[in-house]
Amino acid sequence: EEQMAEYRESWGAGAAGRGVFLVFPFGQRGAEWWTENGAEGIERILLDLRRDYNVDENAVFATGFSDGGSGCFYLAMTRPTTWAGFIPLNGHPAVPARAGDRQLHLVNAALRPFYMVNTQDDGLYPTRTVLPFVGGLIRAGASVTFTSYPGIGHEPAYMDRERDRIHD
């Protein structure tokens, strides 16, 4: 809970005064972000927001760290038109591919821009294992901004450097 509070505070600092909605749903066993069940839950939250608030549909981005970052790839490959773009942070596109609950199409992900950040010393998803997918996205026609940080493990220690770029 303490780590999530830090994450909310970090994102909220950049969103304050910009008229931005931030939603921080928790994934759980059986509804991971890279599965159909998890993605449907995210879409229900988005539909509720759109029903209750005036949400600019052209400015709705999916982002997340680790599982949430991997979930961004799932959303991009299965329902890209719901989103204006994707900001996976220390995620990996192979995670949803291994989940196997639905056919995934990398070409679908090329329909929206990506702003991706990974770290070279990440014990789960090091940059070197993500780069082939970055190349595939680019070859499929996606607009990709990719940053890799050396000397950082599986943690968002780069957020102070990335926050303003992500919010812009």
DSSP file with accessible surface (Angstrom, degrees, kcal/mol):
  #  RESIDUE AA STRUCTURE BP1 BP2  ACC     N-H-->O    O-->H-N    N-H-->O    O-->H-N    TCO  KAPPA ALPHA  PHI   PSI    X-CA   Y-CA   Z-CA
    1    1 A E     >        0   0  157      0, 0.0     4,-2.2     0, 0.0     5,-0.2   0.000 360.0 360.0 360.0 -39.2    0.0    0.0    0.0
    2    2 A E  H  >  +     0   0  156      1,-0.2     4,-2.1     2,-0.2     5,-0.2   0.918 360.0  49.6 -62.8 -41.8    2.9    2.4    0.8
    3    3 A Q  H  > S+     0   0  142      1,-0.2     4,-2.1     2,-0.2    -1,-0.2   0.910 110.6  50.1 -64.4 -39.2    4.4    1.8   -2.6
    4    4 A M  H  > S+     0   0   44      2,-0.2     4,-2.8     1,-0.2     5,-0.2   0.904 107.9  53.3 -66.8 -38.4    1.1    2.4   -4.3
    5    5 A A  H  X S+     0   0   45     -4,-2.2     4,-2.4     1,-0.2    -1,-0.2   0.919 109.3  49.4 -62.2 -40.6    0.6    5.7   -2.4
    6    6 A E  H  X S+     0   0  127     -4,-2.1     4,-2.5     2,-0.2    -2,-0.2   0.911 110.9  49.9 -61.5 -42.9    4.1    6.8   -3.6
    7    7 A Y  H  X S+     0   0   39     -4,-2.1     4,-2.4     2,-0.2     5,-0.3   0.935 111.4  48.0 -63.6 -45.6    3.1    5.9   -7.2
    8    8 A R  H  X S+     0   0   85     -4,-2.8     4,-3.0     1,-0.2    -1,-0.2   0.913 112.4  49.3 -61.3 -43.7   -0.2    7.9   -6.9
    9    9 A E  H  X S+     0   0  154     -4,-2.4     4,-2.2    -5,-0.2    -1,-0.2   0.921 109.9  51.7 -62.9 -42.3    1.6   10.9   -5.5
   10   10 A S  H  X S+     0   0   21     -4,-2.5     4,-0.9     1,-0.2    -2,-0.2   0.938 116.6  38.6 -60.9 -47.5    4.2   10.8   -8.2
   11   11 A W  H  X S+     0   0   10     -4,-2.4     4,-1.5     1,-0.2     3,-0.4   0.899 113.3  56.1 -70.6 -40.5    1.6   10.7  -11.0
   12   12 A G  H  X S+     0   0   25     -4,-3.0     4,-2.1    -5,-0.3    -2,-0.2   0.864  98.6  61.8 -61.9 -34.1   -0.7   13.1   -9.2
   13   13 A A  H  < S+     0   0   71     -4,-2.2    -1,-0.2     1,-0.2    -2,-0.2   0.899 109.7  40.6 -60.4 -39.1    2.1   15.8   -9.0
   14   14 A G  H  < S+     0   0    7     -4,-0.9    -1,-0.2    -3,-0.4    -2,-0.2   0.762 116.4  49.6 -80.3 -23.9    2.3   15.9  -12.8
   15   15 A A  H ><>S+     0   0    7     -4,-1.5     3,-2.3     2,-0.1     5,-0.7   0.725  81.0 113.5 -88.4 -22.1   -1.4   15.8  -13.4
   16   16 A A  T 3<5S+     0   0   75     -4,-2.1    -3,-0.0     1,-0.3    -4,-0.0  -0.212  87.3   9.9 -54.9 131.5   -2.4   18.5  -10.9
   17   17 A G  T 3 5S+     0   0   88      3,-0.1    -1,-0.3     1,-0.1    -2,-0.1   0.474 106.6  92.5  80.6   1.5   -3.9   21.5  -12.7
   18   18 A R  T < 5S-     0   0  109     -3,-2.3    -2,-0.1     2,-0.1    -1,-0.1   0.351  96.9-115.1-106.8   3.3   -4.1   19.7  -16.0
   19   19 A G  T   5 +     0   0   76     -4,-0.3     2,-0.4     1,-0.2    -3,-0.1   0.874  62.4 156.7  66.4  37.5   -7.6   18.5  -15.8
   20   20 A V      < -     0   0   69     -5,-0.7     2,-0.5    -8,-0.1    -1,-0.2  -0.796  38.1-144.6-103.2 135.3   -6.4   14.9  -15.8
   21   21 A F        -     0   0   94     -2,-0.4     2,-0.5     2,-0.0    28,-0.0  -0.832  15.9-164.4 -90.4 133.8   -8.2   11.8  -14.4
   22   22 A L        -     0   0   65     -2,-0.5     2,-0.4     2,-0.0   -14,-0.0  -0.985   4.7-172.1-119.5 130.1   -5.9    9.3  -12.9
   23   23 A V        -     0   0   68     -2,-0.5    -2,-0.0     2,-0.0    23,-0.0  -0.986   6.7-173.2-123.4 130.0   -7.2    5.8  -12.2
   24   24 A F        +     0   0   50     -2,-0.4     2,-0.1    40,-0.0   -16,-0.0  -0.639  12.4 178.1-122.6  72.8   -5.2    3.2  -10.2
   25   25 A P        -     0   0   41      0, 0.0     2,-0.5     0, 0.0    -2,-0.0  -0.445  26.3-125.3 -74.3 150.0   -7.0   -0.1  -10.4
   26   26 A F        -     0   0  120     -2,-0.1     2,-0.1     6,-0.0    -2,-0.0  -0.823  16.4-139.1 -94.3 133.4   -5.4   -3.1   -8.7
   27   27 A G        -     0   0   34     -2,-0.5     2,-0.3     3,-0.0     5,-0.2  -0.459  26.1-176.3 -79.1 161.2   -4.7   -6.2  -10.7
   28   28 A Q    >   -     0   0  138      3,-0.5     3,-2.9    -2,-0.1    10,-0.0  -0.979  38.3 -66.6-153.9 164.4   -5.4   -9.5   -8.9
   29   29 A R  T 3  S+     0   0  229     -2,-0.3     0, 0.0     1,-0.3     0, 0.0  -0.312 124.9  19.4 -55.8 128.6   -5.1  -13.2   -9.5
   30   30 A G  T 3  S+     0   0   43     -3,-0.0    -1,-0.3     1,-0.0     7,-0.1   0.312 125.1  58.5  90.6  -9.8   -7.6  -14.1  -12.3
   31   31 A A    <   +     0   0   16     -3,-2.9    -3,-0.5     6,-0.1    -2,-0.2  -0.189  69.6 160.6-142.4  43.4   -7.8  -10.5  -13.5
   32   32 A E    >   -     0   0   50     -5,-0.2     3,-1.7     1,-0.1     6,-0.6  -0.315  52.6-111.9 -65.0 154.6   -4.2   -9.7  -14.4
   33   33 A W  T 3  S+     0   0   43      1,-0.3    42,-0.1     5,-0.2    -1,-0.1   0.712 114.9  57.5 -63.8 -20.4   -3.7   -6.7  -16.7
   34   34 A W  T 3  S+     0   0   43     40,-0.1     2,-0.3     4,-0.1    -1,-0.3   0.147  96.1  79.6-100.4  22.0   -2.5   -9.0  -19.5
   35   35 A T  S <> S-     0   0   18     -3,-1.7     4,-2.6     1,-0.1     5,-0.2  -0.854  87.1-114.2-122.4 163.3   -5.6  -11.2  -19.6
   36   36 A E  H  > S+     0   0   38     -2,-0.3     4,-2.6     1,-0.2     5,-0.2   0.910 116.3  53.6 -62.7 -40.6   -9.0  -10.7  -21.1
   37   37 A N  H  > S+     0   0   78      1,-0.2     4,-1.7     2,-0.2    -1,-0.2   0.929 111.4  45.2 -61.0 -45.2  -10.7  -10.6  -17.7
   38   38 A G  H  > S+     0   0    2     -6,-0.6     4,-2.0     2,-0.2    -2,-0.2   0.921 112.6  50.8 -64.8 -42.4   -8.3   -7.8  -16.5
   39   39 A A  H  X S+     0   0    1     -4,-2.6     4,-2.3    -7,-0.3    -2,-0.2   0.891 107.5  53.5 -64.9 -38.0   -8.7   -5.8  -19.7
   40   40 A E  H  X S+     0   0   78     -4,-2.6     4,-2.2    -5,-0.2    -1,-0.2   0.894 106.9  52.7 -63.8 -37.6  -12.5   -6.0  -19.4
   41   41 A G  H  X S+     0   0   18     -4,-1.7     4,-2.0     2,-0.2    -2,-0.2   0.918 108.4  50.0 -62.6 -42.0  -12.3   -4.6  -15.9
   42   42 A I  H  X S+     0   0   29     -4,-2.0     4,-2.3     1,-0.2    -2,-0.2   0.921 110.1  50.7 -61.4 -44.6  -10.2   -1.7  -17.1
   43   43 A E  H  X S+     0   0   51     -4,-2.3     4,-2.7     1,-0.2    -1,-0.2   0.883 107.0  54.0 -64.1 -37.0  -12.8   -1.0  -19.9
   44   44 A R  H  X S+     0   0  133     -4,-2.2     4,-2.3     2,-0.2    -1,-0.2   0.915 108.5  49.4 -62.8 -41.6  -15.6   -1.1  -17.4
   45   45 A I  H  X S+     0   0   60     -4,-2.0     4,-2.3     2,-0.2    -2,-0.2   0.936 111.5  49.2 -60.8 -45.3  -13.9    1.6  -15.3
   46   46 A L  H  X S+     0   0   13     -4,-2.3     4,-2.5     1,-0.2    -2,-0.2   0.913 109.8  51.0 -62.7 -41.5  -13.3    3.7  -18.4
   47   47 A L  H  X S+     0   0  102     -4,-2.7     4,-1.9     1,-0.2    -1,-0.2   0.907 109.2  51.4 -63.4 -40.2  -17.0    3.4  -19.4
   48   48 A D  H  X S+     0   0   71     -4,-2.3     4,-2.0     2,-0.2    -1,-0.2   0.919 110.5  48.7 -62.0 -44.1  -18.0    4.5  -15.9
   49   49 A L  H  X S+     0   0   32     -4,-2.3     4,-2.4     1,-0.2    -2,-0.2   0.927 111.4  49.3 -61.0 -45.2  -15.8    7.5  -16.1
   50   50 A R  H  < S+     0   0   58     -4,-2.5     5,-0.2     1,-0.2    -1,-0.2   0.823 110.7  51.2 -64.9 -31.7  -17.1    8.5  -19.5
   51   51 A R  H  < S+     0   0  165     -4,-1.9    -1,-0.2    -5,-0.2    -2,-0.2   0.878 119.9  33.9 -71.3 -37.5  -20.7    8.1  -18.3
   52   52 A D  H  < S+     0   0  107     -4,-2.0     2,-0.3    -5,-0.2    -2,-0.2   0.672 122.4  35.3 -94.3 -19.1  -20.1   10.4  -15.2
   53   53 A Y  S  < S-     0   0  129     -4,-2.4     2,-1.3    -5,-0.2    -1,-0.1  -0.934  83.6-104.0-136.4 159.1  -17.6   12.9  -16.6
   54   54 A N        -     0   0  163     -2,-0.3     2,-0.5    -3,-0.0    -4,-0.1  -0.692  48.9-178.5 -82.5  94.4  -16.8   14.7  -19.8
   55   55 A V        -     0   0   25     -2,-1.3     2,-0.9    -5,-0.2     5,-0.1  -0.853  29.9-128.5-102.2 126.1  -13.7   12.7  -20.8
   56   56 A D    >   -     0   0   96     -2,-0.5     3,-2.1     1,-0.2    -2,-0.0  -0.631  17.4-157.5 -71.8 107.0  -11.9   13.6  -24.0
   57   57 A E  G >  S+     0   0  120     -2,-0.9     3,-0.6     1,-0.3    -1,-0.2   0.695  89.0  61.0 -63.8 -18.2  -11.8   10.2  -25.8
   58   58 A N  G 3  S+     0   0  141      1,-0.2    -1,-0.3    26,-0.1    -2,-0.1   0.332 103.8  50.6 -88.7   5.9   -8.7   11.4  -27.8
   59   59 A A  G <  S+     0   0   55     -3,-2.1     2,-0.7     2,-0.0    -1,-0.2  -0.003  74.6 118.8-132.8  30.4   -6.7   11.8  -24.7
   60   60 A V    <   -     0   0   17     -3,-0.6    24,-3.6    22,-0.1    25,-0.7  -0.887  39.6-178.1-103.8 113.5   -7.1    8.6  -22.8
   61   61 A F  E     -a   85   0A 104     -2,-0.7     2,-0.5    22,-0.2    25,-0.2  -0.875  20.8-140.1-112.8 144.9   -3.8    6.8  -22.3
   62   62 A A  E     +a   86   0A   9     23,-1.9    25,-2.8    -2,-0.4     2,-0.3  -0.880  33.2 160.0-100.8 131.6   -3.1    3.4  -20.7
   63   63 A T  E     +a   87   0A  56     -2,-0.5     2,-0.3    23,-0.2     6,-0.1  -0.951   4.2 150.5-143.1 163.6    0.0    3.3  -18.5
   64   64 A G  E     -a   88   0A   8     23,-1.3    25,-2.5    -2,-0.3     2,-0.4  -0.909  36.9-111.7 176.7 161.6    1.4    1.1  -15.8
   65   65 A F  E >  S-a   89   0A  37     -2,-0.3     3,-1.8    23,-0.2     2,-0.4  -0.896  79.1 -29.1-109.5 138.0    4.5   -0.2  -14.2
   66   66 A S  T 3> S+     0   0   20     23,-2.2     4,-2.7    -2,-0.4    26,-0.3  -0.426 144.5  16.9  62.2-110.8    5.6   -3.9  -14.4
   67   67 A D  H 3> S+     0   0   72     -2,-0.4     4,-2.5     1,-0.2    -1,-0.3   0.908 132.6  50.9 -57.0 -41.0    2.3   -5.9  -14.6
   68   68 A G  H <> S+     0   0   13     -3,-1.8     4,-1.5     2,-0.2    -1,-0.2   0.878 109.1  50.5 -64.3 -36.8    0.6   -2.7  -15.6
   69   69 A G  H  > S+     0   0    0     20,-0.4     4,-1.1     2,-0.2    22,-0.2   0.920 111.0  47.9 -66.0 -41.8    3.2   -2.1  -18.3
   70   70 A S  H  X S+     0   0    0     -4,-2.7     4,-1.6     1,-0.2     3,-0.3   0.892 108.1  56.5 -65.1 -36.8    2.7   -5.6  -19.6
   71   71 A G  H  X S+     0   0    2     -4,-2.5     4,-2.8    -5,-0.2    -1,-0.2   0.840  97.5  62.5 -62.5 -32.9   -1.0   -5.0  -19.6
   72   72 A C  H  X S+     0   0    2     -4,-1.5     4,-2.5     1,-0.2    -1,-0.2   0.909 102.9  50.0 -57.7 -41.0   -0.5   -1.9  -21.8
   73   73 A F  H  X S+     0   0    4     -4,-1.1     4,-2.1    -3,-0.3    -1,-0.2   0.900 109.1  51.6 -65.6 -38.8    0.8   -4.3  -24.5
   74   74 A Y  H  X S+     0   0    0     -4,-1.6     4,-1.6     2,-0.2     5,-0.3   0.951 111.6  46.3 -62.0 -47.7   -2.2   -6.5  -24.1
   75   75 A L  H  X S+     0   0   10     -4,-2.8     4,-2.8     1,-0.2    -2,-0.2   0.908 112.1  51.9 -60.3 -41.1   -4.6   -3.6  -24.5
   76   76 A A  H  < S+     0   0    0     -4,-2.5    35,-0.2     1,-0.2    -1,-0.2   0.857 114.0  42.6 -65.3 -35.2   -2.6   -2.4  -27.5
   77   77 A M  H  < S+     0   0   14     -4,-2.1    28,-0.8    -5,-0.2    -1,-0.2   0.673 126.3  30.7 -87.4 -14.8   -2.7   -5.7  -29.2
   78   78 A T  H  < S+     0   0   13     -4,-1.6    -2,-0.2    -3,-0.2    -3,-0.2   0.689 136.1   9.8-115.3 -26.7   -6.4   -6.5  -28.4
   79   79 A R    ><  +     0   0   26     -4,-2.8     3,-1.3    -5,-0.3     4,-0.3  -0.279  66.1 153.9-152.4  59.9   -8.3   -3.2  -28.2
   80   80 A P  G >   +     0   0    9      0, 0.0     3,-1.5     0, 0.0    -4,-0.1   0.805  66.9  66.9 -66.6 -28.4   -6.1   -0.3  -29.5
   81   81 A T  G 3  S+     0   0  102      1,-0.3    -5,-0.1    -5,-0.1    -2,-0.0   0.669  88.5  67.7 -72.9 -11.1   -8.9    2.0  -30.6
   82   82 A T  G <  S+     0   0   27     -3,-1.3     2,-0.3    -7,-0.2    -1,-0.3   0.769 101.4  56.6 -71.2 -22.6  -10.1    2.4  -27.0
   83   83 A W    <   -     0   0   16     -3,-1.5   -22,-0.2    -4,-0.3     3,-0.1  -0.791  66.7-145.8-120.1 150.3   -6.9    4.4  -26.2
   84   84 A A  S    S-     0   0   19    -24,-3.6     2,-0.3    -2,-0.3   -23,-0.2   0.730  83.7 -37.8 -80.1 -23.9   -5.0    7.4  -27.5
   85   85 A G  E     -a   61   0A   0    -25,-0.7   -23,-1.9    27,-0.2     2,-0.4  -0.974  59.1-103.6 176.5 179.0   -1.7    5.7  -26.8
   86   86 A F  E     -ab  62 114A   1     27,-2.3    29,-2.3    -2,-0.3   -23,-0.2  -0.976  13.5-172.2-132.5 139.9    0.3    3.5  -24.4
   87   87 A I  E     -a   63   0A  16    -25,-2.8   -23,-1.3    -2,-0.4     2,-0.4  -0.685  15.2-178.1-130.3  73.5    2.9    4.2  -21.8
   88   88 A P  E     -a   64   0A   0      0, 0.0    29,-1.8     0, 0.0     2,-0.5  -0.630   7.7-163.0 -77.3 130.1    4.3    0.9  -20.6
   89   89 A L  E    S-ac  65 117A   0    -25,-2.5   -23,-2.2    -2,-0.4   -20,-0.4  -0.966  72.4 -19.6-116.1 118.5    6.9    1.3  -17.9
   90   90 A N  S    S+     0   0    0     27,-3.3   -20,-0.2    -2,-0.5     2,-0.2   0.858 104.3 132.8  50.0  41.3    9.2   -1.8  -17.2
   91   91 A G        -     0   0    0     26,-0.4    -1,-0.2   -22,-0.2   -24,-0.1  -0.566  47.0-141.1-106.9 177.8    6.6   -4.0  -18.9
   92   92 A H    >   -     0   0    8    -26,-0.3     3,-1.3    -2,-0.2   -19,-0.1  -0.974  11.0-145.7-145.1 129.3    7.2   -6.7  -21.5
   93   93 A P  T 3> S+     0   0    4      0, 0.0     4,-1.1     0, 0.0    -1,-0.1   0.707  97.4  67.6 -67.0 -18.6    5.0   -7.7  -24.5
   94   94 A A  H 3> S+     0   0   12      1,-0.2     4,-2.3     2,-0.2     5,-0.2   0.754  85.2  71.9 -73.4 -20.6    5.9  -11.4  -24.1
   95   95 A V  H <> S+     0   0   13     -3,-1.3     4,-1.4     1,-0.2     3,-0.2   0.971 103.0  38.3 -61.3 -53.4    3.9  -11.5  -20.8
   96   96 A P  H  > S+     0   0    1      0, 0.0     4,-1.1     0, 0.0     5,-0.3   0.877 113.3  58.2 -66.5 -29.9    0.5  -11.3  -22.5
   97   97 A A  H  < S+     0   0   59     -4,-1.1     3,-0.2     1,-0.2    -2,-0.2   0.892 108.7  45.4 -64.5 -36.5    1.7  -13.5  -25.3
   98   98 A R  H  < S+     0   0  180     -4,-2.3    -1,-0.2     1,-0.2    -3,-0.1   0.732  98.9  70.1 -77.0 -24.3    2.5  -16.2  -22.8
   99   99 A A  H  < S-     0   0   42     -4,-1.4    -1,-0.2    -5,-0.2    -2,-0.2   0.879  82.6-165.3 -63.0 -36.7   -0.8  -15.8  -21.0
  100  100 A G     <  +     0   0   60     -4,-1.1    -3,-0.1    -3,-0.2    -1,-0.1   0.638  45.4 124.6  68.9  18.8   -2.4  -17.4  -24.1
  101  101 A D  S    S+     0   0   73     -5,-0.3     2,-0.3     1,-0.2    -1,-0.1   0.560  78.5  16.7 -89.1  -1.9   -6.0  -16.4  -23.4
  102  102 A R  S    S-     0   0  105     -6,-0.3     2,-0.2    -5,-0.1    -1,-0.2  -0.978  86.3 -96.1-162.3 149.3   -6.5  -14.7  -26.7
  103  103 A Q        -     0   0  143     -2,-0.3     2,-0.4    -3,-0.1    -6,-0.0  -0.505  44.2-152.5 -67.5 130.0   -4.8  -14.4  -30.1
  104  104 A L        -     0   0   32     -2,-0.2     2,-0.5    -7,-0.1   -26,-0.1  -0.872   9.6-161.4-111.4 144.9   -2.6  -11.3  -30.1
  105  105 A H    >>  -     0   0   84    -28,-0.8     3,-1.2    -2,-0.4     4,-0.9  -0.944  10.4-162.8-130.3 109.8   -1.6   -9.2  -33.1
  106  106 A L  H >> S+     0   0   55     -2,-0.5     4,-0.9     1,-0.3     3,-0.7   0.852  91.6  65.3 -58.1 -33.8    1.4   -6.9  -32.9
  107  107 A V  H >4 S+     0   0   91      1,-0.3     3,-0.6     2,-0.2    -1,-0.3   0.838  94.5  59.6 -61.8 -30.6    0.1   -5.0  -36.0
  108  108 A N  H X4 S+     0   0   51     -3,-1.2     3,-1.7     1,-0.2    -1,-0.3   0.900  99.3  57.5 -61.2 -38.9   -2.9   -3.9  -33.9
  109  109 A A  H X< S+     0   0    1     -4,-0.9     3,-1.3    -3,-0.7    -1,-0.2   0.766  92.3  69.7 -64.1 -24.2   -0.5   -2.2  -31.5
  110  110 A A  T << S+     0   0   18     -4,-0.9    -1,-0.3    -3,-0.6    33,-0.2   0.589  79.6  79.2 -72.1  -6.9    0.9   -0.1  -34.3
  111  111 A L  T <  S+     0   0   97     -3,-1.7    -1,-0.3   -35,-0.2    -2,-0.1   0.648  97.9  39.1 -75.0 -15.7   -2.4    1.8  -34.5
  112  112 A R  S <  S-     0   0   73     -3,-1.3    31,-0.2    -4,-0.2   -27,-0.2  -0.951  90.7 -99.4-134.2 154.7   -1.4    4.0  -31.5
  113  113 A P        -     0   0   57      0, 0.0   -27,-2.3     0, 0.0     2,-0.4  -0.359  31.2-148.4 -74.1 154.8    1.8    5.7  -30.3
  114  114 A F  E     -bd  86 144A   4     29,-2.8    31,-2.3   -29,-0.2     2,-0.5  -0.963  15.1-169.9-122.2 139.8    4.0    4.2  -27.5
  115  115 A Y  E     - d   0 145A  37    -29,-2.3     2,-0.4    -2,-0.4    31,-0.2  -0.955  27.4-177.7-123.2 104.5    6.1    5.9  -25.0
  116  116 A M  E     - d   0 146A   0     29,-3.3    31,-2.1    -2,-0.5     2,-0.4  -0.870  16.6-175.2-113.6 141.1    8.1    3.1  -23.4
  117  117 A V  E     +cd  89 147A   0    -29,-1.8   -27,-3.3    -2,-0.4   -26,-0.4  -1.000  12.2 163.0-133.0 130.1   10.7    3.0  -20.6
  118  118 A N  E     - d   0 148A   0     29,-2.2    31,-1.9    -2,-0.4     2,-0.4  -0.890  28.6-127.1-134.6 169.0   12.7    0.0  -19.5
  119  119 A T  E >   - d   0 149A   0      6,-0.4     3,-1.1    -2,-0.3     8,-0.9  -0.947   9.7-137.7-124.5 143.7   15.8   -0.5  -17.4
  120  120 A Q  T 3  S+     0   0   91     29,-2.8     8,-0.2    -2,-0.4    33,-0.1   0.794 102.9  46.1 -71.2 -29.0   18.9   -2.4  -18.4
  121  121 A D  T 3  S+     0   0  100     31,-1.4     2,-0.3    28,-0.5    33,-0.3   0.171  76.8 137.0-101.6  20.0   19.4   -4.1  -15.0
  122  122 A D    <   -     0   0    3     -3,-1.1    31,-0.1    31,-0.4    29,-0.0  -0.513  46.4-151.9 -67.3 122.4   15.7   -5.2  -14.6
  123  123 A G  S    S+     0   0   75     -2,-0.3    -1,-0.2     2,-0.2    30,-0.0   0.719  92.4  34.7 -70.5 -20.8   15.8   -8.7  -13.3
  124  124 A L  S    S+     0   0  105      1,-0.1    -1,-0.2   -34,-0.0    -2,-0.1   0.863 135.0  12.8 -96.9 -50.2   12.4   -9.5  -14.9
  125  125 A Y  S    S-     0   0   28     -6,-0.1    -6,-0.4   -35,-0.1    -3,-0.2  -0.542  74.5-173.6-132.1  66.4   12.3   -7.5  -18.1
  126  126 A P    >>  -     0   0   13      0, 0.0     3,-1.8     0, 0.0     4,-0.8  -0.283  37.9-110.4 -63.7 150.2   15.8   -6.2  -19.0
  127  127 A T  H >> S+     0   0    9     -8,-0.9     4,-2.2     1,-0.3     3,-1.4   0.859 114.0  64.1 -47.5 -43.4   16.0   -3.9  -22.0
  128  128 A R  H 34 S+     0   0  187      1,-0.3    -1,-0.3    -8,-0.2    -8,-0.1   0.810 103.7  47.7 -59.2 -27.1   17.8   -6.4  -24.1
  129  129 A T  H <4 S+     0   0   45     -3,-1.8    -1,-0.3     1,-0.2     4,-0.3   0.682 113.1  48.2 -86.2 -17.0   14.7   -8.7  -24.0
  130  130 A V  H XX S+     0   0    0     -3,-1.4     4,-1.8    -4,-0.8     3,-1.0   0.762  91.7  79.3 -90.6 -27.8   12.3   -5.9  -24.9
  131  131 A L  H 3X S+     0   0   84     -4,-2.2     4,-2.6     1,-0.3     5,-0.2   0.835  85.8  57.9 -55.4 -39.7   14.2   -4.5  -27.9
  132  132 A P  H 3> S+     0   0   81      0, 0.0     4,-2.0     0, 0.0    -1,-0.3   0.902 108.9  47.4 -58.9 -35.1   13.1   -7.2  -30.4
  133  133 A F  H <> S+     0   0   66     -3,-1.0     4,-2.6    -4,-0.3    -2,-0.2   0.871 108.0  54.7 -72.2 -36.5    9.5   -6.2  -29.7
  134  134 A V  H  X S+     0   0   11     -4,-1.8     4,-2.4     2,-0.2    -1,-0.2   0.946 109.5  48.2 -59.7 -46.2   10.4   -2.5  -30.1
  135  135 A G  H  X S+     0   0   18     -4,-2.6     4,-2.8     1,-0.2    -2,-0.2   0.902 110.4  51.7 -60.3 -40.8   11.8   -3.3  -33.5
  136  136 A G  H  X S+     0   0   10     -4,-2.0     4,-1.9    -5,-0.2    -1,-0.2   0.904 109.0  50.0 -63.6 -41.3    8.7   -5.3  -34.4
  137  137 A L  H  <>S+     0   0    1     -4,-2.6     5,-2.7     2,-0.2     4,-0.4   0.929 112.1  47.6 -61.4 -44.4    6.4   -2.4  -33.4
  138  138 A I  H ><5S+     0   0   95     -4,-2.4     3,-1.5     1,-0.2    -2,-0.2   0.933 111.4  49.9 -64.5 -44.4    8.5    0.0  -35.5
  139  139 A R  H 3<5S+     0   0  195     -4,-2.8    -1,-0.2     1,-0.3    -2,-0.2   0.840 107.0  56.2 -63.2 -30.6    8.4   -2.4  -38.5
  140  140 A A  T 3<5S-     0   0   38     -4,-1.9    -1,-0.3    -5,-0.2    -2,-0.2   0.568 127.8-100.6 -77.6  -7.6    4.6   -2.7  -38.1
  141  141 A G  T < 5 +     0   0   57     -3,-1.5    -3,-0.2    -4,-0.4    -2,-0.1   0.517  69.8 150.0 104.6   7.5    4.4    1.1  -38.4
  142  142 A A      < -     0   0   10     -5,-2.7     2,-0.7    -6,-0.2    -1,-0.3  -0.410  49.5-124.1 -74.2 149.0    4.0    2.2  -34.7
  143  143 A S        -     0   0   76    -33,-0.2   -29,-2.8   -31,-0.2     2,-0.5  -0.856  41.0-177.1 -87.8 116.3    5.3    5.5  -33.5
  144  144 A V  E     -d  114   0A  30     -2,-0.7     2,-0.5   -31,-0.2   -29,-0.2  -0.978  25.4-172.4-126.9 126.6    7.6    4.5  -30.6
  145  145 A T  E     -d  115   0A  70    -31,-2.3   -29,-3.3    -2,-0.5     2,-0.4  -0.987  22.8-176.3-109.0 121.1    9.6    6.6  -28.2
  146  146 A F  E     -d  116   0A  54     -2,-0.5     2,-0.4   -31,-0.2   -29,-0.2  -0.979  11.9-178.7-127.9 130.4   11.8    4.3  -26.2
  147  147 A T  E     -d  117   0A  32    -31,-2.1   -29,-2.2    -2,-0.4     2,-0.4  -0.990   4.9-168.4-127.0 137.6   14.1    5.0  -23.3
  148  148 A S  E     -d  118   0A  30     -2,-0.4   -29,-0.2   -31,-0.2    -2,-0.0  -0.995   8.5-153.5-127.1 130.0   16.4    2.6  -21.5
  149  149 A Y  E >   -d  119   0A  21    -31,-1.9   -29,-2.8    -2,-0.4     3,-0.6  -0.893   8.9-143.0-106.1 128.2   18.1    3.4  -18.3
  150  150 A P  T 3  S+     0   0   84      0, 0.0     3,-0.1     0, 0.0    -2,-0.0  -0.460  80.5  26.8 -80.0 156.9   21.4    1.7  -17.2
  151  151 A G  T 3  S+     0   0   62      1,-0.2     2,-0.4    -2,-0.1   -32,-0.0   0.615  94.5 109.0  73.5  11.7   22.1    0.9  -13.6
  152  152 A I    <   -     0   0   16     -3,-0.6   -31,-1.4     1,-0.1    -1,-0.2  -0.976  49.6-159.7-122.9 137.3   18.4    0.6  -12.6
  153  153 A G        -     0   0   18     -2,-0.4     2,-2.0   -33,-0.1   -31,-0.4   0.207  58.6 -40.6 -89.0-146.2   16.6   -2.7  -11.7
  154  154 A H  S    S+     0   0   57    -33,-0.3    -1,-0.1     2,-0.1   -32,-0.0  -0.501 107.0  94.8 -86.3  71.7   12.9   -3.4  -11.7
  155  155 A E  S    S-     0   0  103     -2,-2.0     2,-1.1   -89,-0.0     3,-0.3  -0.983  81.8-115.2-157.4 150.5   11.9   -0.1  -10.1
  156  156 A P    >   +     0   0   34      0, 0.0     3,-1.9     0, 0.0     4,-0.2  -0.206  59.0 141.2 -86.2  49.1   10.7    3.3  -11.4
  157  157 A A  T 3   +     0   0   53     -2,-1.1     3,-0.3     1,-0.3     4,-0.1   0.607  66.1  63.3 -67.0  -8.2   13.7    5.2  -10.2
  158  158 A Y  T >>  +     0   0    0     -3,-0.3     4,-1.7     1,-0.2     3,-1.2   0.426  69.3 103.6 -92.6  -2.4   13.6    7.2  -13.4
  159  159 A M  H <> S+     0   0   10     -3,-1.9     4,-2.9     1,-0.3     5,-0.2   0.838  73.6  58.7 -58.4 -35.6   10.2    8.8  -12.7
  160  160 A D  H 34 S+     0   0  131     -3,-0.3     4,-0.4     1,-0.2    -1,-0.3   0.877 113.1  41.2 -60.5 -33.3   11.7   12.2  -11.7
  161  161 A R  H <4 S+     0   0  131     -3,-1.2     4,-0.3    -4,-0.1    -1,-0.2   0.789 123.6  37.7 -81.4 -28.9   13.3   12.4  -15.1
  162  162 A E  H  X S+     0   0    0     -4,-1.7     4,-2.6     2,-0.1     5,-0.3   0.716  90.6  86.7 -97.3 -23.7   10.4   11.0  -17.1
  163  163 A R  H  X S+     0   0   41     -4,-2.9     4,-2.5     1,-0.2     5,-0.2   0.890  93.0  42.9 -51.3 -52.7    7.3   12.5  -15.4
  164  164 A D  H  > S+     0   0   99     -4,-0.4     4,-1.5     1,-0.2    -1,-0.2   0.899 114.5  51.2 -64.6 -38.7    7.1   15.8  -17.3
  165  165 A R  H  4 S+     0   0  128     -4,-0.3    -1,-0.2     2,-0.2    -2,-0.2   0.904 111.4  48.2 -63.6 -39.8    7.8   14.1  -20.6
  166  166 A I  H  < S+     0   0   18     -4,-2.6    -2,-0.2     1,-0.2    -1,-0.2   0.930 111.2  49.6 -67.4 -42.9    5.1   11.5  -20.0
  167  167 A H  H  <        0   0   38     -4,-2.5    -1,-0.2    -5,-0.3    -2,-0.2   0.751 360.0 360.0 -69.7 -23.7    2.5   14.2  -19.0
  168  168 A D     <        0   0  150     -4,-1.5    -1,-0.2    -5,-0.2    -2,-0.2   0.750 360.0 360.0 -84.6 360.0    3.3   16.2  -22.1
